[in-house]
């Protein structure tokens, strides 16, 4: 159909009608969202640790959850790993603006920290060893009366043979693996650190006090005497 009138007015009217139609249909401008985790202005994290992440859109896989930090490891080993990873900077590697005094102070601080850690680790290891030794000694002390009963039964001939004799032997051998040593030697010089003299008897050809008979065995573990042996001592006449 031929158009009558001014063509420019017709184009302007068509453009205005198109804008009004778009507004009537609810047309919206596209929205741009900033999903950056770090604020470019303040430098602060927008999603601090511990905050729940938003659900993933439909059709997209959810991001994997952060793995929990393993805090069950040895704290001492972790501290050692951190200190071993520290490299003491040389004075030449310090920034040009820093003085030699600052570099020397930093180096001394790191060396002092390493020395303190070494001393701390030695002290912890020593305390662990002492605690383990005391635990073993406590168990051995609690079993000494049982060993006394075994000795008494053996002296009376009750453990000459049979299953109980084998059990007693196994018990004594097992305690030896934990460092238990019996003190029951005779004919040796009397030592007040390992012997308890109950009776003294004059003896012939005796030049020094000598253990002539053991009444009750003593025990030691390493250098520690758990119980002194009760003995009869032969003294010079």
Residue, then its C-alpha position, 0 to 999 in steps of 0.5 A: x500500500x503506498x504511503x502518504x505523508x512525510x517518510x521521516x515522521x513515519x519512521x519516528x512514529x514506528x520507533x516510538x511504537x516499538x519502544x512502547x511495545x517493549x515496555x508493555x511486555x516487561x522487557x528488562x536490561x541484562x543484569x551483570x553480577x560480579x562473582x569475584x571472590x576478592x573485592x577489587x577495591x578493599x582487597x577483602x575476601x567476599x566469601x570468608x572461610x566457613x560461609x556456605x556456598x550458594x547452591x549450584x544452578x540447575x544442570x550444573x555440577x556442584x563444586x566439591x566441598x573443601x576437604x577437612x584439615x587433618x589435625x590428628x597428626x603429631x603437632x611436634x612433627x608439624x612444627x619441625x616440618x615448618x622450621x625445617x622449611x625456613x631458610x635463613x636469608x643471607x645478608x646479600x639477599x635482603x632488599x636494598x632498602x634494608x640495612x645490614x643490622x636488620x638482616x643480622x637481627x632477622x638471622x639471629x632471631x631465626x637461629x634462636x628460634x631453631x635452637x629453642x625448638x631443638x631444645x624443646x624437642x629433646x626435652x619432649x623426647x626425654x620426657x616420653x622415654x622417662x614416662x615409658x620407663x616408669x610405666x614398665x617399672x610399675x608393671x614389673x613392681x606389681x609382678x614381684x610378689x608373683x615371682x616370689x611365689x614362683x620361687x617358693x613353689x620351685x624350692x618346695x618342688x612344686x614346679x619341678x615338672x608339669x604345665x605350671x612349671x612351663x608357665x612359670x618359665x615363660x613368665x620369667x622369660x617374658x619379663x626378661x625381655x623388659x629388662x628385669x634382672x634377678x639379684x641372687x648371686x652368692x659368694x660375691x662382695x656385699x653391696x649395700x646398694x643391691x643387698x639388704x643384710x638380715x644376718x651377719x655371721x663370722x666366716x673363716x678365710x673371709x677378708x671382706x663382707x661376702x654374701x653367703x646366702x640369699x633369703x629373698x631374691x632382689x630385682x633390677x631393671x637397667x640401672x634401677x634397683x627395684x628391690x634389694x636382695x635379702x641376704x646373710x652376710x659372712x664377715x671376717x672373724 
